[in-house]
Amino acid sequence: MADDVLKKVLVKAGDKAGLAKRSPTEDFGWDKESAKAETAKLIGKLSDLQMRLAAEASRGLLVVLQAMDASGKDGTVRSLSAGLNPAGVTVTSFKVPAGRETQMDYLWRVHNSCPGKGEIGIFNRSHYEDVLVVRVKNFVPRSRWSKRYEHIRNFEKLLADEGTRIVKIHLQISKEEQGLRLQDRIDDPLERWKFRLGDLDDRKLWPQFQRAYEDAITETSTKAAPWYVVPADRKWVRNLVVARLLVATLEEMNPQLPPSEEGIEGLKVV
């Protein structure tokens, strides 16, 4: 990808995530109104690229969104959805495992939710919860979660080899901005449903979560499934970076329209 901003937010395979050196307030020198206008144009491009992906029907695109609470995962999905045909997009939000999910390995439900050929799948949280919250809250011992990095790398390599392009996005928010957004949820009756008391418990574990994210991104950013650390304190910056990333990814995939049926060209409908 030639985009210099995308190069800056990319975590290359073998490199450390370096979250402490990446600023969640970075704006890349952009102007807010110009950035919003560019985002709108890119969202329009997504519609054409998605149509081509669906028509080609030989590959899929998986977008993984992973972040701390109130980082803007839902807002990112809404921004992207404005330019996508809902018929070809599936958004999956992984909750606490329940029912049969608790009896299976942690990747079982994830594999079942991956996009098919011609489809775009968006994960709002993902299999990475099993090396993040599971680690931080000691739900399983280190001897188990530490093996999962290799599982995940192999799982994503399988998906890539079978035709699924993977883009993983960490929306990086500052603790200060998260505090403001959580307070907004508490204060606004229309937003309060998004807040749970457990959010404050997780906030107390901020350093532990940052270490877990640092390790997870470092261990699993690969050529087949790279991580991008997107500054998320400014929503308009977040939306433009993500739009640029998805348009660049689909343009690189270059989906092709299939040839029309023999005898259609020049046909007149009467």
Secondary structure, 3 states (H helix, E strand, C coil): CCCHHHHHHEECCCCCCCHHHCCCCCCCCCCHHHHHHHHHHHHHHHHHHHHHHHHHCCCEEEEEEEECCCCCHHHHHHHHHCCCCHHHEEEEECCCCCHHHHHCCCCHHHHHCCCCCCCEEEEECCHHHHHCHHHHCCCCCHHHHCCHHHHHHHHHHHHHHCCEEEEEEEEECCHHHHHHHHHHHHHCCCCHHHCCCHHHHHHHCHHHHHHHHHHHHHHHCCCCCCEEEEECCCHHHHHHHHHHHHHHHHHHHCCCCCCCCCCCCCCCCC
